[in-house]
């Protein structure tokens, strides 16, 4: 199990979140909002996988989805 100093170096080397590495290593318990955010990113990545979208196309697609969702009528 790597210590926090090693995790910090790895986070910088691979340009990933230090907090995420600390959570995955078990040093920090994930917060509810952080868990939902990570889960949402995985779902979005899976949904868009294989479409070969550019970063700009993905951004526009997510914005359009937000627009569509804003047009929904509240349900019971």
Backbone bond lengths (Angstrom), bond angles and torsions (degrees), N, CA, C in turn:
res aa  C-N    CA-C-N  psi(-1)  N-CA   C-N-CA  omega(-1)  CA-C   N-CA-C  phi
1 X - - - 1.448 - - 1.531 108.67 -
2 X 1.329 116.53 121.59 1.470 118.78 -178.49 1.530 111.57 -71.21
3 X 1.313 115.40 148.77 1.462 118.48 177.68 1.533 109.32 -83.65
4 X 1.339 117.76 167.81 1.458 120.82 -177.62 1.531 114.37 -58.01
5 X 1.307 117.91 -31.53 1.471 119.97 178.51 1.530 111.01 -65.86
6 X 1.310 116.57 -41.28 1.460 121.03 177.78 1.526 109.82 -66.10
7 X 1.333 116.32 -42.60 1.464 119.86 178.50 1.527 111.40 -61.27
8 X 1.320 116.59 -38.52 1.466 120.28 178.05 1.525 110.36 -63.35
9 X 1.304 116.81 -44.38 1.464 120.52 178.50 1.528 111.07 -63.27
10 X 1.325 117.06 -41.89 1.466 120.68 178.34 1.529 111.60 -64.72
11 X 1.332 116.52 -39.36 1.462 120.49 178.78 1.521 110.63 -61.01
12 X 1.320 116.26 -43.61 1.470 119.92 178.68 1.525 110.75 -67.85
13 X 1.300 117.28 -43.26 1.459 121.74 -178.30 1.524 112.01 -60.99
14 X 1.334 115.95 -44.71 1.463 120.45 -176.45 1.526 113.86 -98.34
15 X 1.326 117.05 5.02 1.469 122.74 178.97 1.530 111.57 53.45
16 X 1.326 114.83 50.13 1.455 121.05 175.73 1.527 108.64 -120.22
17 X 1.307 116.20 167.01 1.457 121.46 -177.60 1.536 111.25 -70.19
18 X 1.328 115.17 125.53 1.462 120.86 176.22 1.525 110.17 -62.54
19 X 1.348 115.96 -41.07 1.454 120.49 179.61 1.527 111.13 -60.42
20 X 1.326 115.73 -40.63 1.464 120.00 179.14 1.528 110.80 -63.14
21 X 1.313 116.83 -43.12 1.464 119.99 178.64 1.529 111.11 -64.48
22 X 1.331 116.07 -38.70 1.464 119.84 178.07 1.531 110.55 -63.59
23 X 1.333 116.85 -39.90 1.463 120.84 177.46 1.522 110.65 -64.28
24 X 1.323 115.80 -47.76 1.464 120.00 -177.55 1.521 112.20 -63.78
25 X 1.330 116.54 -30.60 1.464 120.33 178.94 1.526 111.59 -82.21
26 X 1.345 117.07 -8.85 1.451 120.45 177.47 1.516 115.18 89.95
27 X 1.332 118.07 9.11 1.460 120.43 179.00 1.526 111.70 -79.72
28 X 1.327 116.98 -28.72 1.461 122.45 -177.86 1.522 108.27 -129.99
29 X 1.317 116.21 134.95 1.470 120.05 176.79 1.525 108.65 -79.42
30 X 1.325 118.18 132.92 1.462 120.06 179.47 1.519 111.17 -67.28
31 X 1.326 115.70 142.26 1.454 119.74 175.70 1.517 108.55 -82.35
32 X 1.297 116.73 161.19 1.470 121.21 -178.59 1.526 111.02 -60.93
33 X 1.332 117.93 -46.04 1.464 120.36 -178.66 1.521 110.82 -65.39
34 X 1.318 117.17 -37.05 1.463 120.26 179.37 1.532 110.49 -68.69
35 X 1.323 117.15 -39.68 1.461 121.08 178.51 1.519 110.36 -62.43
36 X 1.322 117.38 -44.45 1.464 121.42 179.03 1.513 111.53 -64.31
37 X 1.333 117.49 -38.88 1.458 121.09 -179.45 1.525 110.62 -65.11
38 X 1.322 117.70 -44.66 1.467 121.47 179.64 1.518 110.10 -64.94
39 X 1.344 117.34 -43.17 1.459 121.19 179.74 1.525 110.21 -62.16
40 X 1.335 117.23 -41.35 1.459 121.35 178.98 1.515 112.33 -63.32
41 X 1.318 116.89 -38.68 1.471 120.50 178.23 1.517 111.04 -65.49
42 X 1.321 116.64 -39.13 1.471 119.64 178.92 1.515 110.86 -65.51
43 X 1.328 116.39 -40.98 1.464 119.97 178.80 1.522 110.57 -63.44
44 X 1.336 116.66 -44.00 1.459 120.44 -179.28 1.517 110.03 -64.60
45 X 1.315 117.02 -42.11 1.463 119.83 179.46 1.520 110.78 -62.10
46 X 1.329 117.30 -40.29 1.459 120.51 179.49 1.525 110.95 -67.20
47 X 1.322 117.02 -38.65 1.461 120.92 -178.75 1.526 111.93 -67.98
48 X 1.326 116.89 -33.36 1.463 120.85 -176.46 1.522 112.66 -95.83
49 X 1.317 116.90 -5.67 1.462 121.33 -177.80 1.534 110.74 -60.29
50 X 1.297 116.68 134.99 1.456 121.40 176.42 1.513 114.17 89.42
51 X 1.342 117.39 -5.70 1.460 119.60 179.42 1.527 112.51 -86.12
52 X 1.314 116.41 -10.38 1.471 122.44 -179.96 1.524 112.33 52.24
53 X 1.334 116.10 46.89 1.451 121.49 179.33 1.521 110.44 -81.60
54 X 1.325 115.78 146.18 1.458 119.63 171.10 1.522 107.16 -76.85
55 X 1.314 116.93 167.55 1.459 120.64 178.69 1.527 109.71 -60.67
56 X 1.313 116.97 -39.66 1.464 121.44 179.78 1.533 110.58 -65.95
57 X 1.319 117.66 -42.24 1.460 121.10 178.34 1.531 111.09 -63.17
58 X 1.319 116.10 -41.75 1.462 119.40 178.92 1.517 110.09 -64.04
59 X 1.321 117.24 -42.89 1.464 121.70 179.06 1.530 110.24 -59.78
60 X 1.331 117.10 -46.52 1.458 121.20 -179.77 1.533 111.36 -64.75
61 X 1.317 116.76 -38.80 1.458 121.14 178.92 1.528 110.72 -64.11
62 X 1.309 116.99 -42.56 1.467 121.12 178.91 1.529 109.82 -65.80
63 X 1.336 117.74 -39.58 1.460 120.88 177.59 1.528 110.55 -63.71
64 X 1.316 117.26 -42.24 1.455 120.87 179.47 1.528 110.80 -65.11
65 X 1.301 116.68 -39.82 1.458 120.62 176.51 1.528 110.28 -60.63
66 X 1.320 115.86 -41.39 1.466 119.97 176.59 1.519 111.46 -60.46
67 X 1.334 116.39 -40.77 1.462 121.12 176.98 1.528 110.20 -61.67
68 X 1.322 117.36 -47.94 1.461 120.77 179.87 1.524 111.29 -59.18
69 X 1.314 116.25 -41.72 1.461 120.10 179.99 1.524 111.20 -66.71
70 X 1.305 117.07 -33.58 1.475 119.75 179.63 1.520 111.57 -68.56
71 X 1.324 117.45 -21.40 1.465 122.02 -179.34 1.530 111.97 -84.74
72 X 1.318 117.70 -10.22 1.466 121.10 -179.96 1.520 110.37 -62.27
73 X 1.300 114.11 144.59 1.461 119.52 174.51 1.517 107.44 -88.55
74 X 1.341 116.17 139.42 1.468 118.35 179.53 1.520 110.81 -59.91
75 X 1.296 115.02 136.03 1.458 120.80 -179.97 1.510 111.65 -107.65
76 X 1.309 116.49 172.53 1.481 120.36 179.44 1.494 112.50 -68.62
